[in-house]
Amino acid sequence: MSDYFIANQNFGKEDLLKQGEYESCIFKGCDFTGTDLSGFEFSDCTFNGCNFSLTSIHKTSFHGVQFHDCKMLGLRFDTCNPFGLSFSFHGCQLNHTSFYKTNIKNTVFRGSQLQETDFAEANLTGAVFADCNLTLAVFDRSILERVDFRTAYGYSINPETNRIKGARFSVAGLPGLLEKYHIEVEK
């Protein structure tokens, strides 16, 4: 980690970031596609309309970070610094992203695309998936206790291999829970 520290600054698409710690900063329209943000620290920052597709975030720290309308295809959150890992996603594209074995309790995913996203062995206790597309998302040995799936769609969750105590589902989501049993649910 470098000694570079910056707080309460706004960054736009033309700004280049230096490895260091960013606190309470706002990033708008930044394109990080294919860049290396490994080892960076972001605390209480907001990213609006940024592109993180295929960005390296190895050992990157995210503490209380908000992502709004960001393109985040193929990110490996499972390689981030796990200490204090916390963020929320609003209107983001997170297809083909990995949260494998992450501890991301109470994370809010709102209006986001999470197709083919890997949540295997992740602890999502208390998370919210509001109006999210979870088509082909992987939930295997995941902790999904008290997770709100009521408005999520496209998911397939095996109740026998995931902990789902207290999770909330809508009637429309029942096929995603019963798929393993090859049961047809009709209206």
trRosetta pair geometry for C-beta under 8 A, 3 or more apart (Angstrom, degrees):
i j d omega theta_ij theta_ji phi_ij phi_ji
1 19 7.8 -148 -144 149 47 104
1 20 7.6 92 -174 -127 78 44
1 21 7.5 34 -170 -47 117 97
1 39 6.1 -164 -89 -179 62 102
1 41 7.2 23 -132 -22 122 119
2 18 7.5 -76 74 146 156 96
2 19 5.2 110 5 102 125 94
2 20 5.0 -67 75 -87 107 80
3 20 7.3 -25 90 -124 24 108
4 18 5.3 -112 -174 112 168 114
4 19 6.6 116 44 92 134 51
4 20 2.8 -96 89 -83 98 145
4 21 7.0 163 96 22 63 64
5 20 5.9 -138 -66 167 36 120
5 21 4.8 -7 -113 63 77 102
5 23 7.4 5 -170 3 91 109
6 9 5.4 -29 159 7 113 136
6 20 6.7 84 1 100 89 131
6 21 7.5 167 28 89 57 58
6 22 5.6 -11 69 -112 91 70
6 23 7.5 178 93 28 44 71
6 25 6.6 46 111 -73 98 134
7 22 7.5 155 -88 -165 45 45
7 23 4.3 -19 -108 71 93 98
7 24 5.5 38 -165 49 84 100
7 25 6.9 -133 -146 -55 31 87
8 23 7.5 -15 -27 98 62 78
8 24 5.1 0 -72 101 64 113
8 25 6.8 -105 -50 -84 7 60
9 22 7.7 -90 48 -147 105 96
9 25 5.0 -9 59 -122 72 102
9 26 7.8 -144 103 35 41 67
10 25 7.1 173 -85 -167 27 75
10 26 4.9 -15 -114 68 76 100
10 27 7.9 168 -162 -81 52 30
10 28 6.9 -4 -171 6 98 110
11 15 4.3 -117 -157 67 90 151
11 17 7.1 21 -147 -76 158 96
11 25 6.4 32 -6 167 107 119
11 26 7.1 -179 26 92 69 51
11 27 4.7 -14 67 -112 108 71
11 28 7.2 162 83 24 55 65
11 30 6.1 19 120 -69 108 129
12 15 5.5 108 53 -7 58 104
12 28 5.8 -24 -108 71 64 89
12 29 6.0 4 -160 64 70 107
12 30 7.0 167 162 -71 22 77
13 28 7.6 -71 -37 104 75 63
13 29 4.3 -56 -52 120 106 100
13 30 5.6 -173 -103 -99 51 38
13 31 6.0 41 -147 -3 95 90
15 30 7.0 -55 59 -106 92 109
17 22 7.6 -47 -145 -55 121 138
17 37 7.4 19 87 -114 141 94
17 40 7.2 22 142 -114 134 142
19 39 5.7 19 -159 94 123 110
19 40 5.8 -120 -138 -81 67 77
20 40 7.0 8 51 -131 32 73
20 41 7.3 -69 138 36 38 89
21 40 7.7 157 -90 -172 36 59
21 41 4.2 -14 -114 68 77 117
21 43 7.1 8 -174 4 96 109
22 25 4.6 -56 175 14 107 139
22 40 7.1 4 5 178 106 105
22 41 6.8 171 26 91 63 62
22 42 5.2 -9 67 -111 103 67
22 43 7.2 173 90 28 54 67
22 45 5.6 37 117 -76 109 140
23 43 4.6 -10 -113 68 79 105
23 44 6.2 35 -165 51 68 101
23 45 7.3 -126 -141 -58 18 90
24 43 7.3 -24 -31 100 60 79
24 44 4.8 -7 -77 102 66 113
24 45 6.7 -142 -91 -83 7 57
25 42 7.6 -94 47 -141 107 88
25 45 4.8 -7 58 -121 76 104
25 46 7.8 -150 99 35 46 64
26 45 7.1 -179 -80 -163 32 73
26 46 5.0 -8 -116 65 75 100
26 48 7.0 6 -174 3 93 111
27 30 4.7 -44 176 -1 107 133
27 45 6.7 34 -6 169 102 116
27 46 7.1 -171 30 95 69 52
27 47 4.7 -12 67 -114 111 71
27 48 6.9 172 88 27 57 66
27 50 5.6 20 122 -68 113 139
28 48 4.7 -7 -111 67 75 108
28 49 6.3 33 -163 51 62 104
28 50 7.5 -131 -143 -60 14 88
29 48 7.2 -17 -30 98 58 81
29 49 5.0 -4 -79 101 59 114
29 50 6.7 -178 -127 -86 2 59
30 47 7.2 -80 40 -145 113 96
30 50 4.5 -1 58 -124 82 107
30 51 7.5 -143 102 34 53 66
31 50 7.2 -166 -76 -160 32 67
31 51 4.7 6 -127 51 68 114
32 35 4.7 -96 -171 38 71 121
32 37 6.4 -1 -166 -42 137 123
32 50 6.5 29 2 170 103 110
32 51 6.4 -175 37 90 64 62
32 52 5.1 5 68 -109 118 59
32 55 4.6 22 127 -98 109 140
33 51 5.2 -12 -53 124 94 114
33 52 7.5 169 -78 -162 47 9
33 53 5.1 4 -118 62 86 90
33 54 6.4 39 -164 56 66 94
33 55 6.8 -102 -121 -62 18 88
34 53 7.5 -8 -36 98 66 76
34 54 5.1 6 -80 101 64 110
34 55 6.7 -63 -17 -87 10 54
35 55 5.5 -4 57 -129 70 93
35 56 7.3 -116 110 30 41 82
36 55 7.5 176 -87 -169 22 70
36 56 4.4 -7 -121 57 68 122
37 40 4.6 -52 178 12 85 133
37 55 5.8 22 6 165 111 116
37 56 6.5 170 33 83 61 63
37 57 5.4 -4 74 -101 104 68
37 60 5.3 36 118 -96 96 139
38 56 5.3 -28 -45 127 99 107
38 57 6.7 166 -84 -151 55 16
38 58 4.2 -3 -118 61 111 87
38 59 5.6 54 -169 50 82 93
38 60 6.1 -106 -124 -52 31 88
39 58 7.6 0 -32 93 67 75
39 59 5.2 15 -77 98 58 113
39 60 6.6 -33 14 -84 16 59
40 57 8.0 -68 44 -137 103 73
40 60 5.1 5 56 -130 80 95
40 61 7.3 -136 105 36 51 72
41 60 7.4 -177 -81 -166 37 59
41 61 4.1 3 -122 56 76 119
41 63 7.6 6 -175 5 88 108
41 81 7.9 -17 -101 31 83 149
42 45 4.4 -72 -175 22 102 137
42 60 7.4 16 5 172 100 100
42 61 6.6 178 31 94 58 69
42 62 5.4 -1 66 -112 104 62
42 63 7.1 178 95 30 56 68
42 65 5.2 46 118 -88 117 131
43 61 7.5 -6 -59 121 82 110
43 63 4.3 -6 -115 67 78 112
43 64 6.3 41 -167 49 60 102
43 65 7.6 -100 -122 -62 16 86
44 63 6.9 -28 -29 102 62 85
44 64 4.6 -1 -80 98 62 123
44 65 7.3 -117 -74 -81 8 52
45 65 5.2 -4 60 -121 82 90
45 66 7.6 -151 101 34 47 68
46 65 7.4 173 -84 -163 33 62
46 66 4.7 -9 -115 66 79 104
46 68 6.9 9 -175 3 96 110
47 50 4.4 -63 180 15 108 135
47 52 7.9 27 164 -44 158 119
47 65 7.1 25 -4 176 102 106
47 66 7.1 -172 29 95 66 56
47 67 4.9 -9 64 -116 109 68
47 68 6.9 176 90 29 57 67
47 70 5.5 31 118 -75 115 138
48 68 4.9 -8 -111 69 68 110
48 69 6.5 29 -164 52 60 103
48 70 7.7 -138 -151 -62 12 89
49 68 7.1 -24 -30 100 58 82
49 69 4.9 -7 -78 101 64 112
49 70 6.7 -162 -111 -85 7 58
50 67 7.6 -93 47 -143 107 89
50 70 4.8 -7 60 -121 75 105
50 71 7.6 -134 105 35 45 69
51 70 7.1 -177 -81 -164 28 73
51 71 4.6 -3 -121 59 74 110
52 55 4.4 -76 -172 13 73 134
52 57 7.8 16 -175 -49 123 124
52 70 6.1 28 2 167 106 119
52 71 6.8 178 33 91 63 58
52 72 4.5 10 63 -112 114 74
52 75 5.9 15 125 -76 117 126
53 71 5.5 -25 -44 129 103 102
53 72 6.8 -166 -73 -138 53 16
53 73 4.3 13 -122 48 96 94
53 74 6.3 59 -162 39 69 101
53 75 7.9 -108 -122 -51 30 84
54 73 6.9 -13 -32 91 72 85
54 74 5.1 12 -77 83 67 130
54 75 7.8 -127 -71 -75 18 56
55 75 6.5 -4 54 -106 84 95
56 76 7.9 -8 -136 40 52 113
57 60 4.0 -70 -170 21 79 138
57 75 6.2 22 12 -162 130 102
57 76 6.6 -180 52 66 91 73
57 77 7.0 -9 87 -97 136 47
57 79 6.5 133 87 80 71 100
57 80 5.5 -16 132 -83 106 89
58 76 7.5 10 -72 86 70 121
58 79 4.6 -49 -109 147 65 124
58 80 7.6 -140 -135 -84 18 36
59 79 7.2 -53 -27 151 49 82
59 80 7.0 134 -101 -155 6 34
59 81 5.2 51 -164 -59 51 87
60 80 5.2 -58 65 -127 76 85
60 81 6.4 -137 84 2 24 92
61 80 7.0 131 -92 180 29 97
61 81 4.3 -26 -81 54 77 134
61 83 7.0 -30 -121 70 109 89
61 84 7.1 30 -162 73 105 105
61 85 7.6 -125 -149 -89 59 67
62 65 4.4 -73 -166 12 97 135
62 80 6.3 -31 8 -165 101 148
62 85 6.0 47 64 -143 87 67
62 86 6.9 -152 117 58 84 39
62 87 4.9 -14 145 -55 130 120
63 84 4.8 1 -105 135 105 119
63 85 7.6 -91 -84 -106 57 21
63 86 6.0 39 -146 45 44 93
64 86 5.5 19 -61 94 46 112
64 87 7.4 110 173 -90 5 49
65 86 7.4 143 21 98 69 60
65 87 4.3 -21 68 -111 87 99
65 88 7.8 -170 95 25 51 60
66 87 6.9 174 -81 -162 28 73
66 88 5.3 -11 -117 59 73 96
66 90 7.2 3 -175 6 96 111
67 70 4.5 -69 -177 17 105 136
67 72 6.9 11 179 -44 155 140
67 87 6.4 34 -8 172 101 119
67 88 7.0 -166 31 91 72 49
67 89 4.9 -10 68 -112 109 68
67 90 7.0 171 92 28 58 66
67 92 5.3 32 122 -75 116 141
68 90 4.8 -11 -112 69 72 107
68 91 6.2 33 -167 51 60 108
68 92 7.5 -130 -146 -60 12 91
69 90 7.2 -28 -30 101 60 79
69 91 4.5 -11 -77 105 65 121
69 92 6.8 -146 -98 -81 8 57
70 89 7.6 -97 45 -140 106 88
70 92 4.8 -5 57 -120 77 103
70 93 7.4 -130 104 34 49 71
71 92 7.5 -175 -79 -161 22 72
71 93 4.9 -1 -125 53 63 118
72 75 5.0 -33 172 -13 93 131
72 89 7.9 -92 23 -127 148 127
72 92 5.7 8 12 176 117 118
72 93 6.3 163 33 82 65 62
72 94 5.1 -5 78 -101 110 67
72 97 6.1 24 123 -84 99 137
73 93 6.2 -18 -59 124 85 105
73 94 7.5 177 -88 -147 41 20
73 95 5.5 -7 -119 66 86 85
73 96 5.8 35 -169 55 77 109
73 97 7.1 -128 -148 -58 26 88
74 95 7.9 -5 -40 98 60 67
74 96 4.7 -10 -78 109 65 113
74 97 6.5 -107 -60 -84 4 58
75 94 7.3 -61 33 -144 111 79
75 97 4.7 6 52 -130 80 101
75 98 7.3 -140 100 34 53 68
76 79 4.5 33 124 7 112 112
76 80 7.9 172 113 -29 67 75
76 97 7.6 -155 -69 -160 29 64
76 98 5.0 4 -125 54 60 115
77 80 5.3 -23 -163 -5 56 122
77 85 7.7 115 178 -167 103 136
77 97 6.6 42 -5 169 104 105
77 98 6.3 -165 37 91 72 60
77 99 5.0 -3 70 -100 124 66
77 102 5.7 -11 121 -68 105 155
77 104 7.8 18 142 -61 140 140
78 98 4.8 -54 -2 128 116 107
78 99 6.3 145 -58 -158 85 16
78 100 4.2 0 -88 56 149 83
78 101 5.9 76 -138 51 109 86
78 102 5.7 -120 -98 -50 63 97
78 118 7.8 -33 -34 94 133 118
80 85 5.9 109 107 -112 127 124
80 102 7.6 37 47 -115 108 121
81 84 8.0 2 117 50 102 82
81 85 7.0 176 94 -70 62 96
82 85 5.4 -60 -152 -19 41 126
82 102 6.9 -164 -118 -137 95 70
82 103 6.4 69 -168 29 108 102
85 102 6.4 -98 110 -167 155 107
85 103 6.7 121 55 71 117 75
85 104 6.2 -68 116 -90 110 80
86 104 7.3 151 -107 -141 50 71
86 106 7.8 -1 -136 79 107 100
86 107 7.3 -159 -147 -89 62 83
87 104 7.7 -39 40 -144 80 115
87 107 6.6 19 71 -131 61 105
88 107 6.4 177 -98 -163 58 65
88 108 4.3 8 -136 59 109 96
88 109 7.6 -156 -161 -70 63 37
88 110 7.5 17 172 5 102 102
89 92 4.3 -77 -171 22 106 134
89 94 6.5 0 -165 -44 162 134
89 107 7.7 28 6 170 93 103
89 108 7.1 -168 39 100 58 62
89 109 5.0 3 63 -120 109 66
89 110 6.9 175 95 30 61 63
89 112 5.0 29 127 -73 116 155
90 108 7.7 10 -66 118 82 106
90 110 4.8 -4 -115 67 72 107
90 111 6.3 35 -167 50 59 104
90 112 7.2 -126 -139 -56 11 102
91 110 7.2 -20 -30 100 59 80
91 111 4.7 -6 -78 102 63 116
91 112 6.4 -125 -76 -81 4 69
92 109 7.9 -92 47 -146 107 81
92 112 4.6 0 56 -124 73 113
92 113 7.4 -124 106 36 50 71
93 112 7.2 -164 -74 -162 23 78
93 113 4.7 1 -125 53 64 118
94 97 4.4 -56 177 8 84 143
94 109 7.7 -79 19 -136 149 121
94 112 5.7 26 7 166 110 122
94 113 6.3 170 35 85 63 62
94 114 5.0 -2 77 -102 109 69
94 117 5.7 27 124 -91 100 137
95 113 5.5 -26 -48 129 94 107
95 114 7.0 172 -83 -149 48 16
95 115 4.4 -3 -118 59 99 88
95 116 6.0 46 -167 49 79 94
95 117 6.7 -115 -134 -56 29 88
96 115 7.5 -5 -33 94 63 75
96 116 5.2 7 -78 97 61 113
96 117 6.9 -67 -18 -84 8 57
97 114 7.3 -73 42 -140 110 73
97 117 4.9 -3 57 -125 80 98
97 118 7.3 -139 101 29 46 75
98 117 7.3 -172 -80 -165 30 66
98 118 4.4 -3 -121 55 72 118
99 102 4.5 -81 -177 26 77 128
99 104 6.2 -59 -164 6 127 142
99 117 6.9 31 5 165 101 104
99 118 6.4 -179 37 92 60 66
99 119 5.2 5 69 -106 112 62
99 122 4.9 26 124 -92 101 150
100 118 5.0 -11 -59 127 91 120
100 119 7.6 -168 -82 -139 44 11
100 120 5.3 1 -122 62 83 90
100 121 6.3 38 -169 54 66 100
100 122 6.7 -120 -136 -57 16 94
101 120 7.4 -14 -40 100 66 74
101 121 4.6 -4 -82 104 69 115
101 122 6.3 -94 -48 -81 7 58
102 122 5.0 3 52 -127 72 101
102 123 7.4 -122 105 36 49 72
103 122 7.5 -172 -77 -163 28 67
103 123 4.6 6 -124 50 66 120
104 107 4.4 4 154 -31 104 135
104 122 6.4 -16 27 -177 100 115
104 123 6.9 150 32 79 50 68
104 124 6.2 -2 77 -103 87 64
104 127 6.9 45 113 -84 90 126
105 123 6.0 -27 -60 127 84 99
105 124 7.0 147 -101 -165 42 19
105 125 4.6 -14 -122 64 98 90
105 126 5.5 44 -176 46 84 109
105 127 7.0 -134 -157 -52 32 82
106 125 7.3 -15 -37 97 64 69
106 126 4.3 -13 -78 105 69 118
106 127 6.3 -158 -108 -82 6 52
107 124 6.7 -73 37 -141 107 80
107 127 4.7 -5 56 -121 75 105
107 128 7.7 -145 100 33 48 65
108 127 7.1 -174 -76 -161 33 67
108 128 4.8 1 -122 55 72 109
108 130 7.3 -4 -167 9 88 110
109 112 4.9 -91 -177 38 92 132
109 114 6.5 12 -176 -49 151 136
109 127 7.0 28 3 172 96 109
109 128 6.7 -169 38 94 62 62
109 129 5.0 -1 69 -113 114 62
109 130 7.1 172 92 28 59 65
109 132 5.1 31 124 -79 113 149
110 128 7.2 12 -68 112 83 110
110 130 4.5 -1 -118 64 75 111
110 131 6.6 39 -168 50 59 97
110 132 7.4 -105 -124 -58 14 98
111 130 6.9 -22 -31 102 61 86
111 131 4.8 5 -84 94 60 119
111 132 7.0 -94 -51 -77 5 64
112 132 5.1 -3 60 -118 74 99
112 133 7.7 -127 107 31 46 73
113 132 7.5 -178 -84 -159 18 72
113 133 5.1 -7 -125 54 63 114
114 117 4.2 -57 -179 6 83 142
114 129 7.6 -76 18 -138 150 116
114 132 5.5 20 7 173 116 116
114 133 6.4 169 36 82 66 59
114 134 5.2 -7 80 -102 110 63
114 137 5.4 21 126 -85 101 131
115 133 5.9 -16 -56 121 89 106
115 134 7.4 164 -87 -157 45 17
115 135 4.7 -6 -118 66 93 91
115 136 5.9 43 -169 52 74 99
115 137 6.9 -112 -134 -55 23 80
115 154 7.4 -42 -99 133 83 150
116 135 7.5 -18 -33 101 65 73
116 136 4.6 -4 -76 105 69 115
116 137 6.7 -114 -62 -83 7 46
116 138 7.7 28 -161 -20 45 91
117 134 7.4 -78 41 -138 108 70
117 137 4.7 -8 55 -122 81 95
117 138 7.3 -140 97 25 43 75
118 137 7.6 -164 -71 -163 21 66
118 138 4.8 -4 -122 51 61 121
119 122 4.5 -83 -171 28 70 132
119 124 6.5 -1 -167 -42 126 134
119 137 6.2 29 3 167 110 106
119 138 6.1 177 36 85 65 64
119 139 5.2 -7 78 -94 113 67
119 142 5.2 29 130 -104 97 148
120 138 5.2 -24 -47 127 94 114
120 139 7.1 169 -84 -142 50 18
120 140 4.3 -7 -121 54 94 96
120 141 6.4 41 -170 50 75 87
120 142 6.4 -115 -136 -60 24 96
121 140 7.0 -22 -34 91 68 74
121 141 4.9 5 -83 95 72 104
121 142 6.3 -90 -46 -85 10 59
122 142 5.2 2 52 -131 71 101
122 143 7.2 -119 106 36 48 76
123 142 7.6 -176 -81 -167 28 67
123 143 4.4 5 -124 51 65 126
124 127 4.1 -52 178 2 92 136
124 142 6.3 13 9 171 110 113
124 143 6.3 170 33 85 62 69
124 144 5.6 7 67 -105 112 59
124 147 5.4 31 119 -89 110 129
125 143 5.5 -25 -51 130 88 111
125 144 7.7 176 -83 -148 46 11
125 145 4.9 -3 -118 65 87 92
125 146 6.0 44 -168 50 70 103
125 147 7.2 -110 -131 -56 22 83
126 145 7.6 -5 -35 98 60 74
126 146 4.8 2 -80 102 58 118
126 147 6.9 -32 14 -82 6 53
127 144 7.9 -69 41 -138 108 64
127 147 4.9 0 58 -123 83 94
127 148 7.4 -137 104 30 50 73
128 147 7.4 -176 -80 -163 30 63
128 148 4.5 0 -121 53 73 116
129 132 4.3 -89 -176 35 89 134
129 134 6.6 11 -175 -52 149 127
129 147 7.0 30 -2 170 100 104
129 148 6.6 -172 33 91 63 67
129 149 5.5 13 56 -110 117 60
129 151 7.6 -161 110 70 68 71
129 152 3.9 21 117 -72 117 132
129 155 8.0 67 118 -48 162 141
130 148 7.1 9 -65 110 78 117
130 151 5.3 30 -151 63 56 124
130 152 7.4 -75 -85 -59 11 76
131 151 5.0 -26 -57 133 57 121
131 152 7.4 -86 -26 -87 6 45
132 151 7.7 95 13 102 65 81
132 152 4.7 -17 59 -119 88 90
132 153 7.6 174 84 28 46 63
133 152 7.8 179 -76 -162 15 72
133 153 6.2 -27 -110 72 57 85
133 154 5.2 34 -163 22 67 146
134 137 4.1 -60 -172 9 83 135
134 152 5.4 27 -7 175 123 116
134 153 7.0 163 28 80 84 32
134 154 5.0 167 63 82 57 92
134 155 3.8 8 94 -74 130 91
135 153 7.9 0 -53 116 82 72
135 154 3.5 -61 -65 174 72 134
135 155 7.6 -102 -72 -67 29 39
136 154 7.6 -42 0 158 55 108
136 156 7.8 15 -96 19 31 113
137 154 7.6 94 3 111 99 98
137 155 6.0 -35 50 -116 113 83
137 156 8.0 164 59 36 69 70
139 142 4.6 -81 -160 21 79 140
139 144 6.7 20 -160 -55 133 135
139 155 7.2 34 -7 -168 131 111
139 156 7.7 -172 33 89 104 55
139 157 4.8 -13 71 -115 145 85
139 158 7.4 -180 93 26 95 72
139 162 5.3 8 147 -86 106 149
140 158 7.6 32 -106 38 65 117
140 161 5.8 -23 -147 133 62 128
140 162 7.1 -101 -122 -69 17 96
141 161 5.9 -61 -58 167 59 88
141 162 6.7 -127 -76 -92 10 60
142 162 4.9 -4 55 -131 79 107
142 163 7.3 -131 101 34 48 75
143 162 7.6 -170 -82 -169 19 76
143 163 4.9 -6 -125 57 61 120
144 147 4.4 -63 -172 10 77 136
144 157 7.0 -19 1 -153 173 143
144 162 5.4 25 8 160 120 118
144 163 6.2 164 34 82 67 60
144 164 4.8 -6 81 -102 111 67
144 167 5.1 13 133 -81 98 137
145 163 5.6 -28 -47 129 94 103
145 164 6.9 169 -83 -155 49 15
145 165 4.9 -2 -119 65 97 81
145 166 5.3 45 -170 52 75 108
145 167 6.5 -112 -132 -52 23 82
146 165 7.7 -11 -35 101 66 67
146 166 4.3 -13 -71 116 68 120
146 167 6.5 -84 -32 -82 7 48
146 168 7.7 19 -160 -14 42 90
147 164 7.6 -72 36 -138 106 71
147 167 4.7 -5 52 -124 80 98
147 168 7.3 -144 96 29 45 71
148 167 7.6 -166 -72 -162 25 65
148 168 4.8 -5 -120 56 63 116
149 152 4.5 -68 -158 37 70 122
149 155 6.6 -76 -154 35 131 154
149 157 7.9 -96 -92 -10 168 148
149 167 6.3 24 4 171 110 107
149 168 6.4 175 35 85 66 60
149 169 5.1 -6 77 -98 110 70
149 170 7.6 -127 110 2 74 76
149 173 5.8 132 127 -156 110 166
150 168 5.2 -26 -49 128 99 104
150 169 6.5 166 -89 -151 53 16
150 170 4.7 91 -157 -46 65 94
150 173 7.4 -127 -131 -8 28 140
151 170 7.0 71 -71 -25 40 136
152 155 5.9 28 130 -16 118 126
152 173 6.9 56 75 -103 79 133
153 172 7.3 -34 -105 127 98 117
153 173 7.2 -126 -104 -94 55 87
154 176 7.4 70 110 -94 15 130
155 173 7.1 11 53 -152 105 105
155 176 4.5 65 86 -167 72 146
156 176 5.1 -127 -92 -154 41 75
156 179 4.8 -41 -139 35 105 156
156 180 7.9 129 178 -44 100 78
157 162 5.7 -67 -174 40 97 152
157 164 6.9 107 145 -83 134 136
157 176 6.0 46 14 144 81 95
157 177 5.8 -19 67 -101 92 64
158 161 4.5 29 95 30 120 101
158 162 6.1 124 74 2 66 99
158 180 5.0 78 -114 -54 93 145
159 162 6.6 -76 -123 57 26 87
159 164 5.5 -73 -127 23 80 139
159 177 6.0 42 -40 -165 109 96
160 180 7.3 -129 18 109 113 167
164 167 4.3 -60 -171 11 81 133
169 173 4.4 -128 -170 83 99 131
169 174 6.9 119 138 -70 131 55
169 176 7.9 -156 -145 66 129 110
169 177 6.5 -4 -132 -38 171 135
170 173 4.9 100 55 1 72 103
171 174 5.9 -18 -169 -19 45 115
173 176 5.2 -47 -174 33 73 119
173 177 6.8 65 135 -17 83 101
174 177 5.7 -63 -153 39 43 107
174 178 5.9 16 160 -3 78 117
174 185 5.1 160 101 -129 118 174
175 178 6.0 -71 -134 51 31 97
175 179 6.3 62 162 -64 67 83
175 185 5.0 -139 -71 37 82 120
176 179 6.2 -11 -142 -22 27 116
178 181 5.2 -58 -173 43 74 111
178 183 4.5 -63 161 56 125 114
178 185 6.3 110 52 -36 145 119
179 182 7.5 32 179 -71 40 39
